Every structure is written in C-alpha cells, then in structure tokens.
Amino acid sequence: MNKHKLKALILTVGAIFMAFLMVNVTSQAARMDMVDVSNNNGYMSTAEYTSMRNEFGVKALTVKVSEGTTFKDGYAASNIANGQAAGLYVNGYHFAHYKTKAQAIAEADFAGKTAKAAGLPVGAVLATDVESQEANNQSKATNDRNNAAFMKEIQTFGYRADIYTSGSWANNKMTIKGKIGWIAAYPYVVNGKNWYSTNHAWQWSSTAKFRISYGGFDVSQLNSNYYTAGQKSTVKPTNKGAVKANNQKNYRSYASAKWVKETKTYTLKTAVKLRTGASMSSNTITILPAGTTIKTNQAIIQGGYRWVRQPRFNGYGYLATGPASNTLEYVKSGVTHTYYTVKSGDSWWTIAQHNGLSMTTLASQNGKSIYTTIYPGQRLVVR
C-alpha cells in the first residue's frame, strides 16, 4: 500500500471514529422530552413552544394550574392554548399544601375546576406537586393517604393523576410505587445518567436553555408514554449542539487562578445573576434582586471579574461581586438583618408570601432548604 492510500485510509478511519464518538455522546445525553412552566416563566408564545418542539425534540408541556385553594396561575390558559397550538401534548400540575385528607380533596376540587376553566383537556395528566413544608412536617403514612385522596378526586374531573416530588423524598416522605411518579433530581453532569428510569418521568434540570426563550427551564426525560397519552411522536431534535450544551458541566477551569476560602456576608447593591459556574457564559440559576443577602465560602478573580461561591441546598451558585477593576462594585460587605419569629402553623410558603420572597430564597438566605423543618420560636432572616 503506498503512502497516499495509507494516509487516506487513516483519515477515513479517523472520521468514522469521530462520527461514532459524537453519536455516542448525543445518545448518552438526557432527553428534553417535556418542559414544565409556570407564572415564573412569564408569557410563553406559540413560536417559543414550536422552537422547543422542532429544535430540541420537546413532546410534552406541563403547565402550573393552581396552588393551595386560592392561587390560580395567571398564565395557565395562555400556556395551555399556545402549547397545543405548537403541537405539544399539554398536561397540568397543582402545587400542594394539604395536611389532611379533607384538605387534599378540597385542593383537588380547586385544581380540577381551575384546570377546566383554563382549558386543560380531559384526559391530560394533572399531577400533584408535593414538596411543601406542610408535607415535610407529615409522616410518610399521612402523605400517602393525602396523595391518594387528591389523585382519586382529580380523576373525577376526567384527568389522569400522578405525583411530582424530589428524589430525596420519593419513598422517604411518601411512597412512589411502580411506574408512578415524576421525580426531580439534578446531577451535576447529566451525560451518561439515566436516573428514575422505572418512573414516568425524570426532571433532570431546572436551568435548560432554549434558543428563543429567556431564562432557564425545567426539563424532563419521559420514561413512559403517560405524559403523551400514548401518542407516538416522530419529533427529533435538530439542534443537537444545544442538547449537548445543556448536558455539559457549566464551568471553566482556569489554571492561572485559584479559589481562596472566604466566609463573608454581602448585600447586593444591584440585581445580579446567580450562575451555575464562575463564568459569564455559565447558565443562570436565578436573578437575585438588589438588597438580597448572600453568604459565601470561596472567592476567585478570573475572566475579568471577582467571583464568589454561595453554598445552596443542592450544590453551589456563583455570582460576580464586580469587575476586576472594582471587585466590590455590585455588593457591600456586612448587613443589618430583619428577622421573623416562626409561629405555630407557619410554613416556608406562608412566611415567604408574607415577605415577598420565594420559598427557595427565604430558605437559602437562612442556610437551609425548603425541606428543612422549622419550629415555633425559631428566628429567620427575611430582609
């Protein structure tokens, strides 16, 4: 074999190997089969849902409908209508606060009526989202009884039932048997993972990005046809690069810079993005408003900014305190706190609502998670 033929053969084999490698990487990525949305995502257009379907392979949409016995999601009707117009199979969910069987039935009645009014089609799934402080305070047996009551009642409206909860709560705080369950658990790197494959769905990210939509989204891989009502979809993701990007580590390593220990409390002077990594190109977890208090444990100067690391209940968040030329431009050190003393009957939700905060923000600024039990007499930072 002459040298030219040998060189051509080597190049051909190399190309085949690289093609195989890329196919293998894509095949290991968790699928973006379903997106769930709420008022937190704002108004979502048909064009955005169509982009999700055509470019990322999204098949199903699950829309927040209600919460407790009073809250109706103001975007539910438009999300349902626009999702259907984009060709997605649309489902709903209700954020539960029930503590008793009677309350569970009352919340199911409220959710069913609200879903009907918003246009959720009969036959769709209407899941109960069980992750509240109220549920955290109940025994496993009580949660099982309450969930069963909600699911039975919601079926009287013509909807199919399911339970959404976290991986740490499944079969600890409540029983999740067989194929039932939509389980949330976020690995740091998703490639090669296939968690909760025996349940209906696995929510693997809350920060997924879509090309024409703002902010991060909850995305799930479907392990059965429950959330698509058995419909067969031929939708394939055409933007494989975006799928891959949503599955990669969201940080860059810099050999020239090192993290240093720093235990400090800052108050934000301006709104700052909390990111999944110490880089302006990392995904945004949330936007922290001015006045927010943050506690940090490490700092670094890299990429033209000073970054700090904030411990969170499910890992870490990263934010810039300022450019390298003025490293504390966005923050001020030290803080005067406003405290709230927990009373009997309080929950993360009631305290957060009273103080204009989300449950996650309230818990995070107190160094806790929304699954941590709080007790009467306990003092919480609310400002």
Secondary structure as GFF3:
##gff-version 3
##sequence-region A 1 383
A	DSSP	alpha_helix	3	28	.	.	.	ID=ss1
A	DSSP	beta_strand	34	37	.	.	.	ID=ss2
A	DSSP	three_ten_helix	39	41	.	.	.	ID=ss3
A	DSSP	alpha_helix	46	56	.	.	.	ID=ss4
A	DSSP	beta_strand	60	67	.	.	.	ID=ss5
A	DSSP	beta_strand	71	72	.	.	.	ID=ss6
A	DSSP	alpha_helix	76	85	.	.	.	ID=ss7
A	DSSP	beta_strand	89	95	.	.	.	ID=ss8
A	DSSP	alpha_helix	101	118	.	.	.	ID=ss9
A	DSSP	beta_strand	126	129	.	.	.	ID=ss10
A	DSSP	alpha_helix	133	136	.	.	.	ID=ss11
A	DSSP	alpha_helix	140	154	.	.	.	ID=ss12
A	DSSP	three_ten_helix	155	157	.	.	.	ID=ss13
A	DSSP	beta_strand	163	166	.	.	.	ID=ss14
A	DSSP	beta_strand	182	184	.	.	.	ID=ss15
A	DSSP	beta_strand	201	208	.	.	.	ID=ss16
A	DSSP	beta_strand	217	222	.	.	.	ID=ss17
A	DSSP	three_ten_helix	226	228	.	.	.	ID=ss18
A	DSSP	alpha_helix	240	245	.	.	.	ID=ss19
A	DSSP	beta_strand	260	268	.	.	.	ID=ss20
A	DSSP	beta_strand	272	275	.	.	.	ID=ss21
A	DSSP	beta_strand	284	288	.	.	.	ID=ss22
A	DSSP	beta_strand	293	302	.	.	.	ID=ss23
A	DSSP	beta_strand	305	312	.	.	.	ID=ss24
A	DSSP	beta_strand	315	323	.	.	.	ID=ss25
A	DSSP	beta_strand	331	333	.	.	.	ID=ss26
A	DSSP	beta_strand	339	341	.	.	.	ID=ss27
A	DSSP	alpha_helix	348	354	.	.	.	ID=ss28
A	DSSP	alpha_helix	359	364	.	.	.	ID=ss29
A	DSSP	beta_strand	379	381	.	.	.	ID=ss30
###
